[in-house]
Amino acid sequence: MQLIKDIRVYENGRNGLSGKKHIHNDSYEILQVLEGNGVFMIGNRLFPLVKYAVFFIPQYEVHSVAPGEGSYVRNILNIDSNYLERFCELTDDTMINTLFQKQSVQTDAETAELLSKAFFLLKERGNSVEKQLHFIRILLMLSETGEKAPSVHNMISVAIKYIDEHLNEKLTVEEICEQVHLSRFYFCRLFRKNTGMSPVEYITQRRVSTAKKMILNTDMSISEIAEHVGFGSFSNFSNRFRQTEGVSPREFRKRNCN
């Protein structure tokens, strides 16, 4: 019984399956990301495609990968489904099931390097016993050191938390993207899908909302409030506030504080 249905080491760039939903009828897949960004879909879950992430795709599970801009380098191992099921029976180990239930783990640089070497040795050495040993080594590394990767929903939550904590600073979309390890294109697309607005619209909404509370509950001047909530200029603040509330900040205070 063969272990490997297919193995590709240091594969770079898009291929015919990029962006397309597909399944594997006779194998389970392990994919290690060495470089890249974008989105990985497994079933009905979305994961950020980031450096050193490892994905586990069960047999018959619909999945797709949408790489972002720049290089996309990965190691891919497709394991014969009969072999894997037999392996689980003989070892009576829940390790493999646990990994494929997680669907994705995030490794550190050191583990990623060891894992990549194991992929290489698995491809180069033809002896079946050696292949099995390297396969077990891969699984042990992942089960012992990998941390469950956050879903895209959690990544958006991280982005929102970062925005809220830095609202009074000069925020850029690129800066937020760095926090969640997503390209600008995919981040903006996913942010809108999850919140109904763009990152810039969300930042503006939060700043205006915070400004309203300060106008009503403090004696700070309008210009001081504009600076405190992160607007670069008073005129920009006034325009954004009027667009949202229909009145200027001063008129808003006059109407609600008397």
C-alpha positions, 0 to 999 in steps of 0.5 A: 500500500503506497503512502504518497499519491502526490508530493510537491516541494517548493512549488511556486506560483499559481496553478490550474486549481488556484481560486477553484473549488475542488476535492480529492477523492482518494487522498488527504492533503497536507499543505505547508505555506512557505511564502504567500498571502491570501485566503484558504477555504476548507469546507465552509471555513475561511483561513488567512493564507500566511507564512508558516501556516499548515492546512489539513484537507480531509478526503472529499472536503471541498477546498480552494486557495486564493493566493494574493499578490507576490510569491506563493511557495508551498509544500504539498503532500497528498496521502493515500486515503487507504494508507492513512485509514490503515495507519490510524487503525494500526496505531490507534492514535487520535493525533491524525484525526485531531490535526484534520479536525483543526484544519489549520495550524500556525507554526514558528520559523524553526518548526517550519524549517524542520517540517520543510526538510521532512517534506524534502526527505519524504520526496527524495527517499524511495524506501517505504519504511523511510517514507513512513518514518518521515511521515510520522515525523511530520505529524509529530512536529505538527501535533506537538508545536503547531497552534490552531490558526485563527479563522478569518472571522477572528482575524477581522476581530483582531483588526477591529480591536487594533483599530479601536486601540489606535483610533487617535493615531494616524491609521492606514489600511496597510498598517492594519493589514500587517497586523493580520498578515493579509494583503490589502485586496483580500483584507478589504474584501473580507472586512466588507463581507464581515462588517458591511463596510470598508476599513476606512468607513469603519474607522470614520464611523468609530471616530465620529461615534467617539467624538459624539460622546466627547462632545456631549460629555466633556468640555473639550473644544471641538478642535481638541476633540477632532485631534483626540479621535484621530482626524488629521484636520478640523475641516476633515473632522467637520466634513465627516461629522456633517456627512454622518450626522447631518449637522456640524459638530458645533451645531450638534453640541448646541442642540444636545447640550442645552 
